[in-house]
Amino acid sequence: MIKLILILLSGLFLEAIGVVLLSQGLHEIGEVKEITVSEIGRVIGRGATNYHILLGVALEAAFFGVLLYLLSQRDVSLIWPLTSLGFVITAVAAKFIRHEDVTALRWGGVALIVAGAMLVAWSDKQKSNGTNSPGQQVTTGSQ
């Protein structure tokens, strides 16, 4: 489980920094003023040459590779909820890289996400120990 967590955390750091870089690049490009062919071409052209967007996309692709590996090793019902821990890393990265104001209410939401991820990880530990959670039926081969 330690190896899984280390690989997951590595992937989540890639994802968090990738998302923050994408946000930075999109702010540099500027918003779409109107939906026209020339405006869409401008945004695509600027995005395809923006360092922050290109690096962000590369980091997101690396995260996807890590995710594919993890999903090949463990249950999707374990891995996918644990990826929500990326919200914590992303909030920290947004605060320190983009200097965003992360309010107490947002940190409270992040804490709830962490609590949920801990429950999912705990359920996997219970499953691997062969113990049952309260309310879970025990089935036997002969009845």
C-alpha positions as protocol buffer text, in pm:
chain_id: "A"
residue {
  index: 1
  type: MET
  ca { x: 0 y: 0 z: 0 }
}
residue {
  index: 2
  type: ILE
  ca { x: 294 y: 237 z: 67 }
}
residue {
  index: 3
  type: LYS
  ca { x: 417 y: 196 z: -293 }
}
residue {
  index: 4
  type: LEU
  ca { x: 66 y: 270 z: -420 }
}
residue {
  index: 5
  type: ILE
  ca { x: 41 y: 586 z: -209 }
}
residue {
  index: 6
  type: LEU
  ca { x: 384 y: 711 z: -322 }
}
residue {
  index: 7
  type: ILE
  ca { x: 299 y: 657 z: -689 }
}
residue {
  index: 8
  type: LEU
  ca { x: -42 y: 817 z: -638 }
}
residue {
  index: 9
  type: LEU
  ca { x: 108 y: 1121 z: -464 }
}
residue {
  index: 10
  type: SER
  ca { x: 364 y: 1161 z: -742 }
}
residue {
  index: 11
  type: GLY
  ca { x: 84 y: 1158 z: -998 }
}
residue {
  index: 12
  type: LEU
  ca { x: -126 y: 1400 z: -795 }
}
residue {
  index: 13
  type: PHE
  ca { x: 162 y: 1647 z: -774 }
}
residue {
  index: 14
  type: LEU
  ca { x: 196 y: 1627 z: -1152 }
}
residue {
  index: 15
  type: GLU
  ca { x: -175 y: 1687 z: -1193 }
}
residue {
  index: 16
  type: ALA
  ca { x: -195 y: 1975 z: -944 }
}
residue {
  index: 17
  type: ILE
  ca { x: 96 y: 2164 z: -1097 }
}
residue {
  index: 18
  type: GLY
  ca { x: -41 y: 2089 z: -1444 }
}
residue {
  index: 19
  type: VAL
  ca { x: -382 y: 2236 z: -1359 }
}
residue {
  index: 20
  type: VAL
  ca { x: -225 y: 2547 z: -1206 }
}
residue {
  index: 21
  type: LEU
  ca { x: -5 y: 2594 z: -1515 }
}
residue {
  index: 22
  type: LEU
  ca { x: -308 y: 2554 z: -1742 }
}
residue {
  index: 23
  type: SER
  ca { x: -490 y: 2820 z: -1542 }
}
residue {
  index: 24
  type: GLN
  ca { x: -190 y: 3051 z: -1567 }
}
residue {
  index: 25
  type: GLY
  ca { x: -168 y: 3001 z: -1942 }
}
residue {
  index: 26
  type: LEU
  ca { x: -539 y: 3062 z: -1992 }
}
residue {
  index: 27
  type: HIS
  ca { x: -515 y: 3387 z: -1797 }
}
residue {
  index: 28
  type: GLU
  ca { x: -226 y: 3493 z: -2022 }
}
residue {
  index: 29
  type: ILE
  ca { x: -422 y: 3418 z: -2339 }
}
residue {
  index: 30
  type: GLY
  ca { x: -721 y: 3616 z: -2223 }
}
residue {
  index: 31
  type: GLU
  ca { x: -1088 y: 3536 z: -2240 }
}
residue {
  index: 32
  type: VAL
  ca { x: -1285 y: 3468 z: -2554 }
}
residue {
  index: 33
  type: LYS
  ca { x: -1463 y: 3790 z: -2643 }
}
residue {
  index: 34
  type: GLU
  ca { x: -1704 y: 3642 z: -2897 }
}
residue {
  index: 35
  type: ILE
  ca { x: -1759 y: 3309 z: -3065 }
}
residue {
  index: 36
  type: THR
  ca { x: -1622 y: 3366 z: -3414 }
}
residue {
  index: 37
  type: VAL
  ca { x: -1387 y: 3165 z: -3631 }
}
residue {
  index: 38
  type: SER
  ca { x: -1115 y: 3429 z: -3605 }
}
residue {
  index: 39
  type: GLU
  ca { x: -1145 y: 3454 z: -3224 }
}
residue {
  index: 40
  type: ILE
  ca { x: -1135 y: 3077 z: -3182 }
}
residue {
  index: 41
  type: GLY
  ca { x: -834 y: 3065 z: -3414 }
}
residue {
  index: 42
  type: ARG
  ca { x: -663 y: 3333 z: -3203 }
}
residue {
  index: 43
  type: VAL
  ca { x: -720 y: 3141 z: -2880 }
}
residue {
  index: 44
  type: ILE
  ca { x: -604 y: 2810 z: -3031 }
}
residue {
  index: 45
  type: GLY
  ca { x: -298 y: 2974 z: -3186 }
}
residue {
  index: 46
  type: ARG
  ca { x: -199 y: 3147 z: -2862 }
}
residue {
  index: 47
  type: GLY
  ca { x: -269 y: 2832 z: -2660 }
}
residue {
  index: 48
  type: ALA
  ca { x: -60 y: 2613 z: -2889 }
}
residue {
  index: 49
  type: THR
  ca { x: 240 y: 2839 z: -2833 }
}
residue {
  index: 50
  type: ASN
  ca { x: 191 y: 2925 z: -2465 }
}
residue {
  index: 51
  type: TYR
  ca { x: 462 y: 2773 z: -2245 }
}
residue {
  index: 52
  type: HIS
  ca { x: 236 y: 2735 z: -1942 }
}
residue {
  index: 53
  type: ILE
  ca { x: -37 y: 2559 z: -2138 }
}
residue {
  index: 54
  type: LEU
  ca { x: 205 y: 2324 z: -2314 }
}
residue {
  index: 55
  type: LEU
  ca { x: 377 y: 2229 z: -1989 }
}
residue {
  index: 56
  type: GLY
  ca { x: 40 y: 2195 z: -1814 }
}
residue {
  index: 57
  type: VAL
  ca { x: -88 y: 1958 z: -2082 }
}
residue {
  index: 58
  type: ALA
  ca { x: 234 y: 1753 z: -2059 }
}
residue {
  index: 59
  type: LEU
  ca { x: 200 y: 1722 z: -1681 }
}
residue {
  index: 60
  type: GLU
  ca { x: -168 y: 1626 z: -1713 }
}
residue {
  index: 61
  type: ALA
  ca { x: -69 y: 1357 z: -1967 }
}
residue {
  index: 62
  type: ALA
  ca { x: 195 y: 1225 z: -1725 }
}
residue {
  index: 63
  type: PHE
  ca { x: -69 y: 1212 z: -1451 }
}
residue {
  index: 64
  type: PHE
  ca { x: -296 y: 1017 z: -1685 }
}
residue {
  index: 65
  type: GLY
  ca { x: -14 y: 765 z: -1739 }
}
residue {
  index: 66
  type: VAL
  ca { x: 26 y: 725 z: -1363 }
}
residue {
  index: 67
  type: LEU
  ca { x: -350 y: 683 z: -1329 }
}
residue {
  index: 68
  type: LEU
  ca { x: -356 y: 411 z: -1595 }
}
residue {
  index: 69
  type: TYR
  ca { x: -83 y: 224 z: -1408 }
}
residue {
  index: 70
  type: LEU
  ca { x: -264 y: 252 z: -1075 }
}
residue {
  index: 71
  type: LEU
  ca { x: -595 y: 139 z: -1224 }
}
residue {
  index: 72
  type: SER
  ca { x: -421 y: -167 z: -1366 }
}
residue {
  index: 73
  type: GLN
  ca { x: -297 y: -257 z: -1017 }
}
residue {
  index: 74
  type: ARG
  ca { x: -595 y: -193 z: -788 }
}
residue {
  index: 75
  type: ASP
  ca { x: -973 y: -157 z: -782 }
}
residue {
  index: 76
  type: VAL
  ca { x: -1114 y: 152 z: -950 }
}
residue {
  index: 77
  type: SER
  ca { x: -1335 y: 197 z: -641 }
}
residue {
  index: 78
  type: LEU
  ca { x: -1015 y: 253 z: -441 }
}
residue {
  index: 79
  type: ILE
  ca { x: -801 y: 449 z: -688 }
}
residue {
  index: 80
  type: TRP
  ca { x: -1052 y: 695 z: -826 }
}
residue {
  index: 81
  type: PRO
  ca { x: -1172 y: 828 z: -487 }
}
residue {
  index: 82
  type: LEU
  ca { x: -810 y: 860 z: -372 }
}
residue {
  index: 83
  type: THR
  ca { x: -737 y: 1088 z: -668 }
}
residue {
  index: 84
  type: SER
  ca { x: -961 y: 1340 z: -493 }
}
residue {
  index: 85
  type: LEU
  ca { x: -661 y: 1408 z: -268 }
}
residue {
  index: 86
  type: GLY
  ca { x: -535 y: 1604 z: -566 }
}
residue {
  index: 87
  type: PHE
  ca { x: -780 y: 1878 z: -461 }
}
residue {
  index: 88
  type: VAL
  ca { x: -566 y: 1936 z: -152 }
}
residue {
  index: 89
  type: ILE
  ca { x: -245 y: 1962 z: -352 }
}
residue {
  index: 90
  type: THR
  ca { x: -413 y: 2178 z: -616 }
}
residue {
  index: 91
  type: ALA
  ca { x: -549 y: 2420 z: -353 }
}
residue {
  index: 92
  type: VAL
  ca { x: -201 y: 2452 z: -199 }
}
residue {
  index: 93
  type: ALA
  ca { x: -42 y: 2498 z: -542 }
}
residue {
  index: 94
  type: ALA
  ca { x: -301 y: 2761 z: -637 }
}
residue {
  index: 95
  type: LYS
  ca { x: -231 y: 2949 z: -316 }
}
residue {
  index: 96
  type: PHE
  ca { x: 147 y: 2950 z: -352 }
}
residue {
  index: 97
  type: ILE
  ca { x: 200 y: 2950 z: -729 }
}
residue {
  index: 98
  type: ARG
  ca { x: -96 y: 3159 z: -849 }
}
residue {
  index: 99
  type: HIS
  ca { x: -133 y: 3350 z: -519 }
}
residue {
  index: 100
  type: GLU
  ca { x: -504 y: 3279 z: -509 }
}
residue {
  index: 101
  type: ASP
  ca { x: -705 y: 3359 z: -197 }
}
residue {
  index: 102
  type: VAL
  ca { x: -815 y: 3021 z: -61 }
}
residue {
  index: 103
  type: THR
  ca { x: -1080 y: 3095 z: 200 }
}
residue {
  index: 104
  type: ALA
  ca { x: -1150 y: 2903 z: 521 }
}
residue {
  index: 105
  type: LEU
  ca { x: -1470 y: 2770 z: 364 }
}
residue {
  index: 106
  type: ARG
  ca { x: -1270 y: 2622 z: 74 }
}
residue {
  index: 107
  type: TRP
  ca { x: -1020 y: 2468 z: 317 }
}
residue {
  index: 108
  type: GLY
  ca { x: -1318 y: 2317 z: 502 }
}
residue {
  index: 109
  type: GLY
  ca { x: -1435 y: 2157 z: 178 }
}
residue {
  index: 110
  type: VAL
  ca { x: -1085 y: 2025 z: 116 }
}
residue {
  index: 111
  type: ALA
  ca { x: -1085 y: 1876 z: 469 }
}
residue {
  index: 112
  type: LEU
  ca { x: -1411 y: 1694 z: 392 }
}
residue {
  index: 113
  type: ILE
  ca { x: -1255 y: 1552 z: 75 }
}
residue {
  index: 114
  type: VAL
  ca { x: -956 y: 1427 z: 277 }
}
residue {
  index: 115
  type: ALA
  ca { x: -1191 y: 1263 z: 528 }
}
residue {
  index: 116
  type: GLY
  ca { x: -1373 y: 1085 z: 246 }
}
residue {
  index: 117
  type: ALA
  ca { x: -1048 y: 963 z: 90 }
}
residue {
  index: 118
  type: MET
  ca { x: -938 y: 832 z: 429 }
}
residue {
  index: 119
  type: LEU
  ca { x: -1261 y: 631 z: 459 }
}
residue {
  index: 120
  type: VAL
  ca { x: -1204 y: 480 z: 115 }
}
residue {
  index: 121
  type: ALA
  ca { x: -845 y: 387 z: 202 }
}
residue {
  index: 122
  type: TRP
  ca { x: -961 y: 241 z: 534 }
}
residue {
  index: 123
  type: SER
  ca { x: -1221 y: 30 z: 353 }
}
residue {
  index: 124
  type: ASP
  ca { x: -948 y: -116 z: 133 }
}
residue {
  index: 125
  type: LYS
  ca { x: -743 y: -201 z: 441 }
}
residue {
  index: 126
  type: GLN
  ca { x: -1046 y: -371 z: 596 }
}
residue {
  index: 127
  type: LYS
  ca { x: -1099 y: -565 z: 273 }
}
residue {
  index: 128
  type: SER
  ca { x: -738 y: -684 z: 263 }
}
residue {
  index: 129
  type: ASN
  ca { x: -746 y: -783 z: 633 }
}
residue {
  index: 130
  type: GLY
  ca { x: -1054 y: -994 z: 568 }
}
residue {
  index: 131
  type: THR
  ca { x: -1257 y: -807 z: 827 }
}
residue {
  index: 132
  type: ASN
  ca { x: -1605 y: -681 z: 768 }
}
residue {
  index: 133
  type: SER
  ca { x: -1733 y: -334 z: 825 }
}
residue {
  index: 134
  type: PRO
  ca { x: -2043 y: -290 z: 1043 }
}
residue {
  index: 135
  type: GLY
  ca { x: -2359 y: -391 z: 863 }
}
residue {
  index: 136
  type: GLN
  ca { x: -2174 y: -602 z: 605 }
}
residue {
  index: 137
  type: GLN
  ca { x: -2309 y: -954 z: 564 }
}
residue {
  index: 138
  type: VAL
  ca { x: -2077 y: -1247 z: 596 }
}
residue {
  index: 139
  type: THR
  ca { x: -2137 y: -1515 z: 335 }
}
residue {
  index: 140
  type: THR
  ca { x: -2022 y: -1870 z: 364 }
}
residue {
  index: 141
  type: GLY
  ca { x: -1985 y: -2142 z: 106 }
}
residue {
  index: 142
  type: SER
  ca { x: -2243 y: -2376 z: 261 }
}
residue {
  index: 143
  type: GLN
  ca { x: -2577 y: -2275 z: 401 }
}
